[in-house]
Amino acid sequence: MKLIDMILMSLSNLWKRKVRTMLTVIGVIIGTCAIVVMVSLGLGIKQSMDDMLAGIGDLTVINVNNYGTNQGTDSDPLDDAMLEKFAQLEHVVAVTPIQYSYGNFKITSGKYQYNGQITGVNFSTLEALGYQVTEGALPSGTDTASYSLLFGSTAAYDFYNPKKRNGYISMIPDANGNLPDPYVNPMKDKLEIEISIPEDSNKKVKPIKATCLGILAEDWSKNPSAYGVFMDIKDLKALQKEYNKANNIKDDPTKKESYEQVVVKTDDMTAVAAVEEAIQSYGFNTNSMESVRKPLEEQSRTMQIFLGGIGGVSLLVAAFGIINTMTMSIYERTKEIGVMKVIGCRIGNIRTMFLMEAAAIGFMGGVIGVLLSEGVSYAANTLSAGGGGGLGSIFGMGMGAGGQLSIIPPWLILGAILFATLIGLIAGIYPANRAVRISALSAIHQE
């Protein structure tokens, strides 16, 4: 018997008993829909947790601290050579030290001065670390001009007039909600860096010309946060040497150069744990969002298994329905089976035909169940977005801002249909084997 003939005969047999077939398919629909909806809720909760953590901090970033470490006196310091080792680790895409300066330098523009925080970072890593600008552009490559600056979104308001008692511009909006202009526009006005020296000193240090490349977008989840003024670390080191020279501060030749903080970014949050472990092996303390994300991910996975198991029970019940339907079909078609054997139909063809019928029930139930799940998911997401009153509030309890309560990815759709078909196929094994064991002679005499 040809394959196409078996397929047509299987579909014909299902159609002859369409009421019973549809009742069995409904069981598969309910089971498939239950699994898809339950798993989609678990995925939605997981995504909401990830979004919530991402709002707190970058999930792919590791902070390396050089205080309270487990290093011995002979251990390598957290210097440029160590940072190069970090950069060579697998999955690491960016490494930058963080160095803060307060009061050693001031940025001037005419009579106005900025004495706020200056943060030294590796400019070439800012794009990889996810920093953005509202004006200008981030530094491109490593060929940035010396003493280039990036201002935080509110840093311009830290310029003040030292000759006035209250020389700052207040960031209080007017009646129309507009902020007043600061004294200095870093993107247009002339900027210079002056090294601080004691008031009673006779030394004179020539100011250094500086250029503002851009205004950083406000983002408090970053480390360092886009606050104050950013300067390339090599320029900050050069300024520190000039400051020491101007203030007669001698370098300690026995002291190893070492950064207090370093930020390491990986290409994926799943690689954070391995990279963090490698850095800790050098004796440094680290922290990341992994310590928070991992327990939440395990809870989410447990919840997904639990929710999927609830849906699986429904599909298991549907499988017994398929077995019952196919077994009843055998009793009704016993004579037909006997005739097929007498005219020379192979045993394997008879078994295949019954398996096809069972698989077809599972496939139809899977497809319709997935379509129904899409509708349920859409309704749940609509209600959780605030359109369903009290019910929407209940649905939205586990949803992050701007997220979805129920997420049905393509792999879940395909997997649900294949799983439902497989359940039907497995459920049809017993009836199919029972059909091929029927005696041909006794079958054709049965009324």
TINUBA-90313 format. One record per residue (C-alpha): x, y, z. Coordinates in steps of 0.05 Angstrom, whole numbers, plus 5000, padded with zeros to 4 digits. Last residue first. Example, Ala and Ser with C-alpha at 12.3 -4.5 7.8 and 13.67 -1.06 7.14 Angstrom:
TINUBA-90313
+------+------+------+
|    x |    y |    z |
+------+------+------+
| 5273 | 4979 | 5143 |
| 5246 | 4910 | 5156 |
+------+------+------+
END
This chain:
TINUBA-90313
+------+------+------+
|    x |    y |    z |
+------+------+------+
| 4585 | 4818 | 5241 |
| 4651 | 4780 | 5252 |
| 4667 | 4726 | 5200 |
| 4721 | 4769 | 5167 |
| 4755 | 4780 | 5235 |
| 4757 | 4707 | 5255 |
| 4795 | 4689 | 5192 |
| 4843 | 4750 | 5194 |
| 4862 | 4739 | 5267 |
| 4871 | 4806 | 5303 |
| 4943 | 4816 | 5326 |
| 4954 | 4875 | 5277 |
| 4898 | 4915 | 5310 |
| 4924 | 4906 | 5381 |
| 4992 | 4931 | 5359 |
| 4958 | 4993 | 5330 |
| 4915 | 5003 | 5393 |
| 4977 | 5001 | 5438 |
| 5021 | 5045 | 5394 |
| 4968 | 5099 | 5384 |
| 4983 | 5136 | 5449 |
| 5055 | 5142 | 5428 |
| 5035 | 5174 | 5362 |
| 4985 | 5221 | 5396 |
| 5037 | 5242 | 5447 |
| 5087 | 5253 | 5390 |
| 5037 | 5297 | 5353 |
| 5025 | 5338 | 5417 |
| 5100 | 5344 | 5427 |
| 5112 | 5366 | 5355 |
| 5058 | 5419 | 5360 |
| 5083 | 5444 | 5428 |
| 5155 | 5445 | 5405 |
| 5139 | 5486 | 5343 |
| 5100 | 5538 | 5383 |
| 5151 | 5538 | 5440 |
| 5209 | 5547 | 5390 |
| 5173 | 5607 | 5359 |
| 5171 | 5645 | 5425 |
| 5106 | 5651 | 5465 |
| 5114 | 5705 | 5519 |
| 5059 | 5717 | 5571 |
| 5062 | 5774 | 5622 |
| 5095 | 5821 | 5574 |
| 5142 | 5878 | 5590 |
| 5136 | 5954 | 5591 |
| 5147 | 5955 | 5666 |
| 5160 | 5886 | 5692 |
| 5105 | 5835 | 5697 |
| 5093 | 5790 | 5757 |
| 5034 | 5827 | 5786 |
| 5005 | 5845 | 5717 |
| 4953 | 5790 | 5714 |
| 4924 | 5810 | 5781 |
| 4923 | 5884 | 5763 |
| 4890 | 5867 | 5697 |
| 4836 | 5829 | 5733 |
| 4823 | 5890 | 5776 |
| 4813 | 5934 | 5715 |
| 4825 | 5898 | 5650 |
| 4858 | 5950 | 5606 |
| 4920 | 5959 | 5648 |
| 4975 | 5926 | 5608 |
| 4960 | 5862 | 5646 |
| 4893 | 5857 | 5611 |
| 4924 | 5864 | 5542 |
| 4980 | 5814 | 5559 |
| 4930 | 5763 | 5584 |
| 4885 | 5772 | 5523 |
| 4944 | 5764 | 5475 |
| 4967 | 5702 | 5512 |
| 4897 | 5671 | 5511 |
| 4893 | 5684 | 5436 |
| 4962 | 5656 | 5423 |
| 4943 | 5595 | 5465 |
| 4882 | 5583 | 5421 |
| 4927 | 5581 | 5360 |
| 4974 | 5534 | 5396 |
| 4916 | 5488 | 5416 |
| 4890 | 5488 | 5344 |
| 4957 | 5464 | 5319 |
| 4969 | 5414 | 5375 |
| 4898 | 5385 | 5371 |
| 4906 | 5375 | 5296 |
| 4974 | 5343 | 5306 |
| 4952 | 5297 | 5363 |
| 4891 | 5273 | 5324 |
| 4935 | 5263 | 5262 |
| 4985 | 5223 | 5304 |
| 4930 | 5175 | 5326 |
| 4906 | 5167 | 5254 |
| 4977 | 5158 | 5229 |
| 4991 | 5105 | 5282 |
| 4929 | 5067 | 5259 |
| 4953 | 5069 | 5186 |
| 5024 | 5050 | 5205 |
| 5001 | 4987 | 5241 |
| 4959 | 4966 | 5181 |
| 5018 | 4980 | 5134 |
| 5066 | 4940 | 5178 |
| 5020 | 4880 | 5177 |
| 5022 | 4881 | 5101 |
| 4958 | 4881 | 5061 |
| 4949 | 4815 | 5024 |
| 4874 | 4812 | 5007 |
| 4862 | 4771 | 5070 |
| 4897 | 4821 | 5116 |
| 4856 | 4880 | 5091 |
| 4792 | 4838 | 5097 |
| 4809 | 4822 | 5170 |
| 4821 | 4896 | 5185 |
| 4754 | 4915 | 5155 |
| 4720 | 4861 | 5196 |
| 4751 | 4888 | 5260 |
| 4733 | 4960 | 5243 |
| 4684 | 4976 | 5300 |
| 4726 | 4940 | 5352 |
| 4789 | 4974 | 5326 |
| 4756 | 5043 | 5328 |
| 4740 | 5032 | 5402 |
| 4814 | 5022 | 5414 |
| 4832 | 5084 | 5374 |
| 4783 | 5128 | 5414 |
| 4806 | 5099 | 5482 |
| 4879 | 5108 | 5466 |
| 4866 | 5179 | 5442 |
| 4828 | 5195 | 5506 |
| 4885 | 5166 | 5547 |
| 4931 | 5215 | 5511 |
| 4884 | 5272 | 5528 |
| 4892 | 5256 | 5602 |
| 4967 | 5261 | 5592 |
| 4957 | 5328 | 5556 |
| 4921 | 5356 | 5617 |
| 4975 | 5329 | 5663 |
| 5027 | 5363 | 5620 |
| 4994 | 5431 | 5631 |
| 5006 | 5425 | 5706 |
| 5077 | 5400 | 5692 |
| 5091 | 5461 | 5649 |
| 5072 | 5506 | 5707 |
| 5118 | 5468 | 5755 |
| 5175 | 5464 | 5705 |
| 5168 | 5539 | 5690 |
| 5166 | 5555 | 5765 |
| 5229 | 5515 | 5777 |
| 5262 | 5552 | 5720 |
| 5240 | 5619 | 5749 |
| 5266 | 5601 | 5817 |
| 5333 | 5581 | 5786 |
| 5335 | 5646 | 5746 |
| 5320 | 5686 | 5809 |
| 5377 | 5651 | 5846 |
| 5425 | 5665 | 5787 |
| 5404 | 5737 | 5775 |
| 5422 | 5764 | 5844 |
| 5493 | 5738 | 5850 |
| 5499 | 5747 | 5774 |
| 5486 | 5822 | 5782 |
| 5561 | 5831 | 5793 |
| 5613 | 5833 | 5847 |
| 5687 | 5818 | 5848 |
| 5742 | 5811 | 5899 |
| 5812 | 5800 | 5871 |
| 5860 | 5743 | 5885 |
| 5880 | 5723 | 5814 |
| 5831 | 5664 | 5818 |
| 5776 | 5716 | 5830 |
| 5785 | 5740 | 5758 |
| 5774 | 5669 | 5731 |
| 5713 | 5659 | 5775 |
| 5683 | 5724 | 5750 |
| 5695 | 5703 | 5678 |
| 5659 | 5637 | 5689 |
| 5600 | 5668 | 5726 |
| 5592 | 5725 | 5675 |
| 5589 | 5680 | 5613 |
| 5513 | 5670 | 5617 |
| 5505 | 5746 | 5617 |
| 5533 | 5750 | 5547 |
| 5590 | 5787 | 5512 |
| 5626 | 5802 | 5578 |
| 5643 | 5870 | 5607 |
| 5698 | 5881 | 5659 |
| 5699 | 5944 | 5703 |
| 5759 | 5959 | 5745 |
| 5764 | 5993 | 5813 |
| 5821 | 6011 | 5861 |
| 5875 | 6013 | 5807 |
| 5946 | 5993 | 5823 |
| 6015 | 6023 | 5813 |
| 6062 | 5988 | 5860 |
| 6092 | 6028 | 5917 |
| 6166 | 6019 | 5929 |
| 6185 | 6079 | 5885 |
| 6140 | 6126 | 5927 |
| 6126 | 6185 | 5882 |
| 6145 | 6253 | 5909 |
| 6093 | 6307 | 5921 |
| 6124 | 6376 | 5910 |
| 6055 | 6408 | 5896 |
| 6069 | 6425 | 5823 |
| 6103 | 6358 | 5810 |
| 6047 | 6319 | 5843 |
| 5995 | 6358 | 5803 |
| 6034 | 6347 | 5738 |
| 6037 | 6272 | 5753 |
| 5962 | 6272 | 5767 |
| 5949 | 6308 | 5702 |
| 5986 | 6254 | 5663 |
| 5947 | 6200 | 5699 |
| 5881 | 6235 | 5682 |
| 5903 | 6239 | 5609 |
| 5917 | 6164 | 5607 |
| 5851 | 6149 | 5640 |
| 5810 | 6185 | 5587 |
| 5767 | 6238 | 5619 |
| 5694 | 6235 | 5641 |
| 5661 | 6295 | 5674 |
| 5606 | 6293 | 5728 |
| 5555 | 6237 | 5724 |
| 5543 | 6182 | 5673 |
| 5547 | 6129 | 5727 |
| 5612 | 6091 | 5734 |
| 5585 | 6039 | 5734 |
| 5521 | 6045 | 5694 |
| 5451 | 6039 | 5724 |
| 5449 | 6114 | 5737 |
| 5441 | 6130 | 5663 |
| 5436 | 6202 | 5640 |
| 5458 | 6210 | 5568 |
| 5529 | 6235 | 5562 |
| 5543 | 6303 | 5531 |
| 5596 | 6301 | 5477 |
| 5668 | 6311 | 5454 |
| 5686 | 6369 | 5500 |
| 5755 | 6395 | 5485 |
| 5811 | 6415 | 5533 |
| 5868 | 6465 | 5532 |
| 5917 | 6458 | 5589 |
| 5928 | 6517 | 5637 |
| 6002 | 6537 | 5649 |
| 6025 | 6523 | 5720 |
| 6052 | 6581 | 5760 |
| 6091 | 6569 | 5824 |
| 6092 | 6622 | 5877 |
| 6053 | 6580 | 5926 |
| 6012 | 6613 | 5981 |
| 5946 | 6593 | 5951 |
| 5969 | 6520 | 5946 |
| 5965 | 6490 | 5876 |
| 5907 | 6462 | 5836 |
| 5921 | 6443 | 5763 |
| 5879 | 6482 | 5713 |
| 5842 | 6449 | 5655 |
| 5817 | 6494 | 5600 |
| 5751 | 6498 | 5562 |
| 5728 | 6546 | 5507 |
| 5653 | 6547 | 5497 |
| 5614 | 6509 | 5445 |
| 5602 | 6437 | 5468 |
| 5615 | 6453 | 5541 |
| 5559 | 6506 | 5542 |
| 5576 | 6547 | 5603 |
| 5535 | 6590 | 5650 |
| 5478 | 6540 | 5649 |
| 5414 | 6555 | 5610 |
| 5351 | 6557 | 5652 |
| 5308 | 6494 | 5653 |
| 5241 | 6495 | 5617 |
| 5177 | 6471 | 5651 |
| 5134 | 6527 | 5625 |
| 5130 | 6561 | 5693 |
| 5206 | 6558 | 5699 |
| 5247 | 6497 | 5714 |
| 5294 | 6496 | 5775 |
| 5365 | 6473 | 5760 |
| 5396 | 6531 | 5798 |
| 5454 | 6568 | 5764 |
| 5511 | 6571 | 5813 |
| 5549 | 6633 | 5838 |
| 5518 | 6642 | 5905 |
| 5566 | 6691 | 5936 |
| 5592 | 6714 | 5869 |
| 5665 | 6720 | 5849 |
| 5673 | 6644 | 5843 |
| 5623 | 6642 | 5786 |
| 5599 | 6570 | 5780 |
| 5603 | 6511 | 5733 |
| 5565 | 6452 | 5764 |
| 5506 | 6465 | 5718 |
| 5548 | 6439 | 5660 |
| 5552 | 6372 | 5696 |
| 5477 | 6359 | 5688 |
| 5477 | 6310 | 5629 |
| 5548 | 6286 | 5644 |
| 5605 | 6317 | 5606 |
| 5653 | 6279 | 5562 |
| 5723 | 6307 | 5557 |
| 5783 | 6306 | 5510 |
| 5849 | 6321 | 5543 |
| 5892 | 6292 | 5487 |
| 5858 | 6279 | 5421 |
| 5825 | 6211 | 5412 |
| 5865 | 6162 | 5370 |
| 5844 | 6101 | 5411 |
| 5781 | 6085 | 5373 |
| 5723 | 6133 | 5366 |
| 5706 | 6176 | 5426 |
| 5631 | 6181 | 5437 |
| 5595 | 6234 | 5397 |
| 5565 | 6303 | 5403 |
| 5499 | 6313 | 5438 |
| 5452 | 6265 | 5473 |
| 5507 | 6214 | 5484 |
| 5505 | 6140 | 5497 |
| 5544 | 6092 | 5542 |
| 5534 | 6018 | 5529 |
| 5598 | 5989 | 5556 |
| 5621 | 5972 | 5485 |
| 5614 | 6045 | 5466 |
| 5653 | 6068 | 5528 |
| 5711 | 6019 | 5517 |
| 5758 | 6064 | 5476 |
| 5752 | 6120 | 5527 |
| 5787 | 6079 | 5581 |
| 5762 | 6113 | 5644 |
| 5782 | 6171 | 5689 |
| 5725 | 6205 | 5727 |
| 5727 | 6279 | 5744 |
| 5681 | 6300 | 5801 |
| 5665 | 6373 | 5812 |
| 5708 | 6435 | 5814 |
| 5681 | 6468 | 5751 |
| 5699 | 6542 | 5744 |
| 5671 | 6603 | 5709 |
| 5711 | 6666 | 5694 |
| 5729 | 6644 | 5624 |
| 5714 | 6570 | 5618 |
| 5751 | 6532 | 5672 |
| 5759 | 6459 | 5690 |
| 5790 | 6446 | 5758 |
| 5843 | 6399 | 5780 |
| 5865 | 6365 | 5844 |
| 5797 | 6379 | 5877 |
| 5766 | 6310 | 5869 |
| 5794 | 6257 | 5822 |
| 5764 | 6189 | 5810 |
| 5796 | 6129 | 5776 |
| 5759 | 6073 | 5742 |
| 5797 | 6020 | 5702 |
| 5767 | 5994 | 5637 |
| 5759 | 5925 | 5606 |
| 5716 | 5909 | 5546 |
| 5693 | 5848 | 5505 |
| 5708 | 5790 | 5553 |
| 5678 | 5725 | 5528 |
| 5743 | 5686 | 5536 |
| 5795 | 5720 | 5579 |
| 5847 | 5761 | 5542 |
| 5819 | 5827 | 5567 |
| 5829 | 5804 | 5639 |
| 5902 | 5790 | 5625 |
| 5909 | 5860 | 5595 |
| 5878 | 5888 | 5658 |
| 5932 | 5853 | 5698 |
| 5986 | 5887 | 5657 |
| 5951 | 5954 | 5664 |
| 5952 | 5949 | 5740 |
| 5913 | 5910 | 5792 |
| 5976 | 5887 | 5827 |
| 6008 | 5819 | 5819 |
| 6015 | 5780 | 5883 |
| 6079 | 5781 | 5924 |
| 6047 | 5817 | 5983 |
| 5989 | 5767 | 5984 |
| 5923 | 5779 | 5951 |
| 5858 | 5762 | 5985 |
| 5828 | 5830 | 5971 |
| 5800 | 5880 | 6021 |
| 5807 | 5935 | 5969 |
| 5822 | 5924 | 5896 |
| 5751 | 5916 | 5872 |
| 5731 | 5884 | 5805 |
| 5661 | 5901 | 5780 |
| 5633 | 5851 | 5730 |
| 5585 | 5873 | 5675 |
| 5539 | 5829 | 5633 |
| 5475 | 5839 | 5674 |
| 5482 | 5915 | 5668 |
| 5451 | 5947 | 5730 |
| 5386 | 5963 | 5766 |
| 5343 | 5969 | 5703 |
| 5375 | 5905 | 5676 |
| 5353 | 5871 | 5740 |
| 5280 | 5889 | 5728 |
| 5285 | 5870 | 5655 |
| 5315 | 5802 | 5674 |
| 5259 | 5791 | 5725 |
| 5206 | 5810 | 5674 |
| 5237 | 5762 | 5623 |
| 5234 | 5706 | 5674 |
| 5161 | 5722 | 5691 |
| 5143 | 5722 | 5617 |
| 5179 | 5656 | 5606 |
| 5140 | 5624 | 5663 |
| 5075 | 5652 | 5636 |
| 5093 | 5624 | 5568 |
| 5105 | 5556 | 5599 |
| 5035 | 5556 | 5630 |
| 5002 | 5582 | 5567 |
| 5037 | 5531 | 5522 |
| 5023 | 5472 | 5569 |
| 4950 | 5489 | 5580 |
| 4938 | 5502 | 5506 |
| 4967 | 5434 | 5489 |
| 4925 | 5398 | 5540 |
| 4861 | 5435 | 5521 |
| 4873 | 5423 | 5447 |
| 4889 | 5349 | 5460 |
| 4823 | 5340 | 5496 |
| 4787 | 5377 | 5440 |
| 4819 | 5329 | 5390 |
| 4786 | 5270 | 5426 |
| 4717 | 5304 | 5422 |
| 4731 | 5321 | 5350 |
| 4748 | 5248 | 5333 |
| 4686 | 5222 | 5368 |
| 4642 | 5269 | 5329 |
| 4680 | 5258 | 5264 |
| 4675 | 5182 | 5263 |
| 4673 | 5177 | 5187 |
| 4722 | 5235 | 5184 |
| 4774 | 5197 | 5224 |
| 4768 | 5137 | 5177 |
| 4775 | 5182 | 5116 |
| 4837 | 5215 | 5145 |
| 4869 | 5147 | 5156 |
| 4849 | 5123 | 5086 |
| 4879 | 5185 | 5054 |
| 4945 | 5177 | 5092 |
| 4948 | 5102 | 5077 |
| 4937 | 5115 | 5003 |
| 4990 | 5169 | 5002 |
| 5040 | 5121 | 5033 |
| 5027 | 5068 | 4980 |
| 5000 | 5000 | 5000 |
+------+------+------+
END
